[in-house]
Every structure is written in structure tokens, then in C-alpha cells.
Amino acid sequence: MKFRLVLLKRLNPSLEIKWVFLMVFSSRKSPHFALVNFVASSCYREGLKLLTGAVNNFYFQNCKFCGLSLQISQKKVVPLESSKKRGNETHLIAMEQQVYHIPALLSETLAGLAIKSDGTYVDVTFGGGGHSRAILAELGPKGRLIGMDQDMDAWANRLDDERFTFAHGNFAYLKNFLRYYGVDGVDGIVADLGVSFHHFDDVERGFTFRADAPLDMRMNRSASFHAAELLNTYDLERLANVLYLYGELRQSRRLAAAIVKARPLSTTGQLVDVVKPLLKPSQEKKELSMVFQALRIEVNGELDALAKLLNQSREVLNPGGRLAIITYHSLEDRLVKNFMRSGNIEGRQEKDFYGRVNTPWRVVNNKVIAPSDDEVARNPRSRSAKLRVAELVTPFEKSK
Ligand SMILES: C[S@@+](CC[C@H](N)C(=O)[O-])C[C@H]1O[C@@H](n2cnc3c(N)ncnc32)[C@H](O)[C@@H]1O
């Protein structure tokens, strides 16, 4: 299906396919789940809307048969009069597809990694597996890929390929994980930081202000610290710091004071009700997302994990190995930029006798790589992505 659509569009780029219609006659247990998911994800990638038909009000949510882990939510159900006459309750369902994630800067990241076909690579933010799938496609039979994610939901997207290993864990402990999996050194590390679409789309996880849900925001659901604990236990000063540093919110103290006054909070809806009156109506959505972003960064210790990943990268990369990192906000980007330019996250530059900066890294792209207008139009959530790539020139001397 995907190939036919792509082919059709390639043969005739001016051809405007906007809708795809698919009729499925199946029972609840039918593997047609896989077919529908496959078609739906192809349509999603191609920017096409899918209209599908189903018998007996059967609609599709999580695919249990294919690895795509695509979720489709029901939008509009229109019973078909003619089918009732035949004794079947056939419904036409206009569906909105939710994919687990659409990878940002995919071709740029692949180019940055300069993949060796027999190399070993680690994707420390596996998510929906978009970057991993593309890396695996470039590896030969001797290549190896480890996909890591701290969210066990990502496991459903694991790749069915003997060269691939899924590791559930935090990349802050990358070195130990690699040792556990018997990997001595890797030729490339890719990190696509932050949360996936899935985290926002699964509203029960509390990452979005657009729905009322428990104040959770943990990427790793076996961790004990969640957003409710943060909001109900941090003192005013500490809470204001989180909002100011990670959300860049100028009115952080006022917001923190309102939260402290309204305690205890247990749902995202309550949090929104408390902070909304303090936000400028014209900036409301932007600032609410900054509040949620700040809390999420703190709940998941995101900057600390990134610093640990960067500091271990030199120890796990082989000479000439590449480090490719995609960031989504300025604090992350600053850490990565400092690290790649100077070899430390503070950006402390140590110079040699000739005034050259002493660093084990060669920066591959001096200018940060951002998505093209075309990519942003196709995938608006990629708009703040920034890619930086560095090559390890002076490897870490391992103690014997
Ligand atoms: C932006 S998504 C990556 C999407 C992926 N590149 C793709 O193509 O589908 C980030 C993923 O990294 C995971 N993640 C974030 N921080 C992590 C950490 N410290 N350790 C392990 N996984 C992490 C999240 O759970 C999420 O699934």
C-alpha cells in the first residue's frame, strides 16, 4: 500500500491524493488489525487522510499484530443505512491516526553518523524506533544495534531482527548497559532527546495540559517520583527555580506561589486552573506548555541524565566514532554545544601551547542543523529540533 502510494506520487508528483478509503470486514480478533495499521501509518507518513469502513462498530486502537504500535482514535461514526438492511451494523469511520512518533531530522542524523556497515551503534532514545529502523537498514550482516529506552511502552516497537537488541533503561547508565550486553565499544551514539508523540497522545500519562489526567509525567513508570509529588512537596523557592530554569517563565515566583497556595494538587486540570489566571491570554498555550515542559524535565531528571550520557560517550565510543544528538530546548542544546566544542559540559576551554582548544572531539557540523521548512510542514512537532554531531578523535584511555 505504502509503496503503491509513494510510487503513484513519484510517477505523477502533481497528483493530489488526499483521502484513502479502506473497507475492512473482520471480527475483533482478526489480523486485519495489522493491515489497517499498516495502511493507516502509510497514509499518515504521506500526509493522507484515511477513511475506513468496519463491520459491527469495530474500530481499531492498539495493533496487537504488527510492530507499528500505531494507535487510531475514532473520530466520527456514521452508521450505513444500507448495511443495516443486510443485518450487519456497518459503520463508516473517519479516523485520526496517532503514530507513536515521527522521527525528526532522520536523513541528517544518518548522514551525521556516517554508518559503517559492520559497525555497532546505540540509539539511546529508541521510542517508536524511527531512527533505529533507518540505522539498521544501513547495517550489514555483521552490524549491531542496541535500542534503549526508559519507557517500557517503547518495547512494543522493538525491531524483529537478530542484529537488534532492546534495552530498557536510562541512558544515564549507558556504560553499564553496554557492558551488560557484552559491547566493548560503539561506532555511533544517537540521542533524540525528550518525549515522544506517544507521551503527549496517551493523555493519561499527564504530559499534556490539553486533557485532565493524574499529575504523573514519568517517562519511566517504575520510577517513584512523579509530578504530583514535585508540586505538593517542593518549597516555593525550589518550585520557582524549576519553572524559571526549565520553562524560562518570567513570572515563575507568582506561579509557584499560586501552586503552593492551592495544594494539594492531583490532576493536570487542577494545575491548569491554578496557573491559567496568571498567564497572558495571548500567550496562554505557549506558557502552559512551558510550565508542563519545566515540570517534566524536573520529574525525569532530563538534564542530569544528558550530562551523564555526554560524560560517558567518550568512554564507550571507538576511535572515529560519532555522537549525534537532537535537542529540543536551549538548555539541552547549550550542554551539547559546550561539550562538543570543549570536551566538558561547562564549556571550559583548555588551550595548548599554540592556543588551540584541547578537545577530544571534532565538531562535524559547525552550524547547528535544523529541520527544513518542508519537514516542519510535514511534522510540525519537529520545529524546535536541533542536531549536533561530533567525532571522537582522541579516545578515552581505558584502565587495564
Ligand atoms: C523524542 S523520542 C525518540 C523517538 C525516536 N527517535 C523515534 O524515531 O521514534 C525520545 C524517547 O527517549 C526516551 N528517553 C528520554 N529520556 C531518556 C533517558 N534518559 N533514558 C532512556 N530513554 C529516554 C523517551 O522515553 C522517548 O521514548
The ligand as an SDF file (V2000), in Angstrom:
LIG
                    3D

 27 29  0  0  0  0  0  0  0  0999 V2000
   11.9140   12.0050   21.0220 C   0  0  0  0  0  0  0  0  0  0  0  0
   11.6220   10.3720   21.4820 S   0  0  0  0  0  0  0  0  0  0  0  0
   12.6770    9.4510   20.4190 C   0  0  0  0  0  0  0  0  0  0  0  0
   11.9510    8.9740   19.2190 C   0  0  0  0  0  0  0  0  0  0  0  0
   12.7700    8.0870   18.3100 C   0  0  0  0  0  0  0  0  0  0  0  0
   13.9660    8.7070   17.8180 N   0  0  0  0  0  0  0  0  0  0  0  0
   11.9170    7.6510   17.1350 C   0  0  0  0  0  0  0  0  0  0  0  0
   12.3570    7.8050   15.9920 O   0  0  0  0  0  0  0  0  0  0  0  0
   10.8170    7.1500   17.3470 O   0  0  0  0  0  0  0  0  0  0  0  0
   12.5190   10.2370   22.9830 C   0  0  0  0  0  0  0  0  0  0  0  0
   12.4710    8.8540   23.6080 C   0  0  0  0  0  0  0  0  0  0  0  0
   13.5560    8.7690   24.5170 O   0  0  0  0  0  0  0  0  0  0  0  0
   13.1460    8.2160   25.7200 C   0  0  0  0  0  0  0  0  0  0  0  0
   14.0240    8.8010   26.7430 N   0  0  0  0  0  0  0  0  0  0  0  0
   14.0700   10.0860   27.1420 C   0  0  0  0  0  0  0  0  0  0  0  0
   14.9990   10.2530   28.0920 N   0  0  0  0  0  0  0  0  0  0  0  0
   15.5870    9.0310   28.2650 C   0  0  0  0  0  0  0  0  0  0  0  0
   16.6390    8.5580   29.1140 C   0  0  0  0  0  0  0  0  0  0  0  0
   17.2540    9.3640   29.9920 N   0  0  0  0  0  0  0  0  0  0  0  0
   16.9790    7.2620   29.0230 N   0  0  0  0  0  0  0  0  0  0  0  0
   16.3490    6.4320   28.1480 C   0  0  0  0  0  0  0  0  0  0  0  0
   15.3330    6.8230   27.3510 N   0  0  0  0  0  0  0  0  0  0  0  0
   14.9600    8.1070   27.3950 C   0  0  0  0  0  0  0  0  0  0  0  0
   11.6970    8.5840   25.8730 C   0  0  0  0  0  0  0  0  0  0  0  0
   11.0180    7.6340   26.6510 O   0  0  0  0  0  0  0  0  0  0  0  0
   11.2210    8.5820   24.4250 C   0  0  0  0  0  0  0  0  0  0  0  0
   10.6910    7.3420   24.0640 O   0  0  0  0  0  0  0  0  0  0  0  0
  1  2  1  0
  2  3  1  0
  2 10  1  0
  3  4  1  0
  4  5  1  0
  5  6  1  0
  5  7  1  0
  7  8  2  0
  7  9  1  0
 10 11  1  0
 11 12  1  0
 11 26  1  0
 12 13  1  0
 13 14  1  0
 13 24  1  0
 14 15  1  0
 14 23  1  0
 15 16  2  0
 16 17  1  0
 17 18  1  0
 17 23  2  0
 18 19  1  0
 18 20  2  0
 20 21  1  0
 21 22  2  0
 22 23  1  0
 24 25  1  0
 24 26  1  0
 26 27  1  0
M  CHG  2   2   1   9  -1
M  END
$$$$
